[in-house]
Structures are given as C-alpha cells and as structure tokens.
C-alpha cells in the first residue's frame, strides 16, 4: 500500500455509494471523491459534503439526507464511526490503530514513500530557465530556474519520465550587442565569462542610441541569422562559454538538465517553415492579402471564447518581410516538443554534469536522439507571456490537437523584484545581485551560524553542512511562495534562517536522525496501534497525507504545496517530540514512537529532495 489515505478514501467512497444505493440516491463515484476533504481533527479523519449536492437534486435539507446516509451505513474496513455535523456534513472516524499500522508499514517498506503513478508511462518536458547567453543568472532568473527544477523533480516522483530542456536564443539582439562589445571594446575576458559578458552588454546597451553602433549591431545580427560565417562562429563560441559559466551557478544550486536547444539549430532544421505550412494547411493561420496585416501570416483567433475580452486577438506569426515573430517561433517549437513536427535535430555531448549525467546539445554534427515527443509540456515563463502562451494552446486546438492543447501548461510566475525596481539585464540593475553572489553570502552566513554551534565538528563537515543550509535557504525562500505572487528580494529576508525556512525543516530531519542514532538497535515487534495521543495522531495523519500532497503538486505544478506541507510536518514533529518522550519511554511506546520518528525522517528527506534541498544528518 503506497498511499494510506487513498486506501481510506476508497473505503469511504464505497460506504457512501452503498448507502446511496440503498436510499435510491443517484450519485457517481467521482462526485463522492470530489466531495471529500480533510476536516479539523475534532471532526474526524475524513469528511464529505456530498449531501449538499444531493439536496439540490432531491429538494431536501442536506442534514436530512446526511442522517439517512448515516443510518444506512455499516462502518467497515478503515472506518469505525460515522457522524453528521453542521448543516449536513458526514464525518468519518477511522480505526486509528489500524490506520497508524498501515501508514508506518507503507513508509517503512518504500524508501521513495510519497511517489505516485500519476504520470506512469508518460513523458513530460519542462523548459527552463532559457536565460540569454550573454549574462549571468541574477536573482530575477532564479525564480524560473528553481520552479522548473522543482516541478521536474515532482513530476518525476509522480511517475513521469521527465526531460529537462533549456532553450538558448543565440540569434537575438542582446547576443549581437555582446558580440559587438567583444569585437569593438575588449576581447580580453576577465573573470567568470557570464559576468564579464553581462557587464559588456550593459556598456553596449548604453550606446545603442548611436546610429553607427546600432547599424553595426544590426549587421552582426544578420550574419548570425545567415550562419556559416566567422561572426556566427564567434557568436556560438561566446554563447557556449557563457552557458557553461551559467551552469557553474546551476550546479551550485543542485540544478541539472538533459538537453540544450539552440535557436540557430532550430533555424537550420527549417522547423518554422514546416510549422507554418502545417498551420496554413489546417486553417489555423492565413496569409492576409489586405488591411494593416497585408502580406503577414496571421493566427486567426477572433471568435474564440478564450479571447472574447480582446478587441483584436489575431496574432501575427510571420511578418510581411518574412521574419518570424516570437509567437511564430514558439508555436513551431511547441509542435516539436509534442512530436507533431519531426525531430530533425542531431545532438552531441555538451558537458558531463556533477550528478554524473551527460548534458546534450543540438549540434550540426551529432547523432539522432529521442528528445521531444512529450505527453505533457510545461513552459516556465513569466506571466507577461500569458497571452502568447494562450495563443499556442489555442492554435494546437484549432489544428485538431485537443489533447496536446490540454497538456500544454504555461507555468506563469510573477517576477522577483528589488524593493524599488525590477531586475533589468539592459539597465544593469542585476549587478551586485547575481545568483553567484547570493549563494556566496548565504553559505558564508550559514558557516558563521555553524561555527558558533558546533565547535567540535571538523572543517570539511562544517563546509558541507553550510552549503546544504545556505543553498537550501535560497531554494526554499523562492519556492515557498505561490508563483502568482510577486517576490520582493531583500538580503535580510533571504538570509533569515528562522521560522518558515529550509534550515527549520533540515533541523527537524537532523533531530530525527539523532534520535534514531541514539536508539538501541533496530526495533522488532512494533505495535503502532498504541500511537493514540493527539500529537501522535496528528503526525500519523500528516505522514499519510504526503502522497496526496505530491499528487496535487504534480497536477498543478506547484512546488509551494510541498514547502507548506514540510513546514506543517516539521511543526507537528516538534510538538510530538516535546510531548511524547521517545528514548526514555516504556519499551512498547518507545518502539512505536521510534518507528514514527523514522517515518517522519524519511518523509522530510523525500520532501526536501523534491525542492532540491539536501537533508543533513547533523546540524
């Protein structure tokens, strides 16, 4: 049994269904399942609001229907008692001894407890962070990178085979400006490549009002797009050096990926031309012959309910001069991701990552590999791209790919801001706020805390724990907030390890490890049915909920569900530890509580792993 609460929910659904059948009340299994919720502890272990839905159909009071269902229900399986509450809720009370036994057994038998089979047999592709190859990651980019990485981990834990993909736009204006700076201002790279290029880009961006500079940058852009020349070769070399430097940052944050897709390789495969031909053939786009869009290839969106609130929703995909818009390029790429367009890319190894896995890249000289062709596509892109991303899904739908449209997920997020302004690569507001600087400060801060608390620990161990705590603090600070909410970055908040933070959860894990370390060997003959105090019951319930939390986080692509859960579990464990002695308890209680401590430790470790955070054994 992988999921104790799922087992219990199925038990409750069956009981309600049988009672409704006896009472000749028409209701589906799906309706009952949707009506289930977790009540406050004093109101049982599961509750159902199904009587309110039934009351509308039967023209009766919900409480009257609830009383009827209660009267015809014979508790069995996990359910010990049924009560009616309020205006018509059904509250179900478990045989808690049996439920505790089931939960502890489920955790102890599976080191990956919490994993679910939501995506079994399916492929998911997550695109992130797609930072331009002419600057370092700054704090504004971190939200994208950390969301993408955590969602990938969660989807993998939910049964999907996940492809982590990084799109690199090496043909854009920003890259052309950086090349101009390299060619005209200085070709002597000083320090980390991405930092040097980023500063050079800021310097050049301030001179783009000069016509001579603008013209030369446009000339470089044209050569990049044409390819097969010295400028294009230099551009790719610089971009690759920058991306390798960006990955030095990624690896410090426990972020690893599978494949890089370069814009110049997309152009070489003529993916755009294939996509446009398909869009025109299927009637999802037209070539306008009159009006302001004459000569343009346009996605016809007028009349679609998704765009009913827009006066002119139609979107240009290819301009009259033959150049593609970002949306035109994006729809081609989306069709490739789902395997609708053929995979014409060839791939080679870009680098070996610290996790032992190869990172591949599209390449003009490589071999065919089975990337793309996903069942689920998640694009991690800022919420300002909401309209273009909605256009992608609508075009898939109008082409007849309804399933793919439904599985085309835009994980939109609000950006991280400075207290007074937004991060800007062009303006250079990121300088002093790079991800590298944040990591360095966080680890140094953690070192100071550890040095004061653990004087007996050797330096290597201190360094390892400081990195786990510092990086964990950064990751949790970004992931604990729902993507729709804006993050205002302040150093004092990011480096605050008290309260709702990763170190608080990591400390709970280390405390559990310490208790187990002090225990006299492995327990045998454990009777978990005696775990019946309020704090023990609360902890059992929370541990049992973990697979449900994972399932919901995977369905909604929301890492903050995991973060919220881990804080709640750590708090419940702290309360349990205070009120329920473990090592000094009588043998029967000691064994049962040790088993509960072991389960808590495993769940904390697995949950932290989903957020990309290490779980130290000591702190």
Protein Blocks (a to p, Z undefined) as FASTA:
>chain_A
ZZlmlmmmmmmmmmmmmmmmmnopacdfklmmmmpccddfknojbdcfklmmmmmmnopa
fklmmmmmmmmpccehjblbdcdehjlpacddddfklmmmmmmmmmmmpmkgoiacklgo
iacddddehiaffbccdfklmmmmmmmmmmmmmmmmnopacdddddddfkbfklmmmmmm
mmmmoccdghjfklmmmmmmmmmmmmmmpmklmmmmmmmmmmmmngoiaklmmmmmmmmm
mmmmmmmmmmmnopacfbdcdfklmmmnommmmmmmmmmmnopaccdfedjkgoiacddf
ehiaklmmpfblcccfbdfkopacfklmmmmmmmmmnomaccfbdcddfbdcfkopacdd
ddfbdcdddeejifbdcddddfklmmmmmmmmmmmmmnopamlmmmmccddddddddfkb
ccdfklopmgopafklmmmmmmmmmmmmmmmmmmmbcfklmmmmmmmmmmmmmmmmmmmp
cfklccdddfklmmmcghjafklmmmmmmmmmmmmmmpgcjaehiafklmmbfklmmmmm
mmmmmmmmmmmmmmnopaklmmmmmmmmmmmmmmmmmmmcfklpcfklmmmmmmmmmmmm
mmmmmmmmmnopacdfbZZ
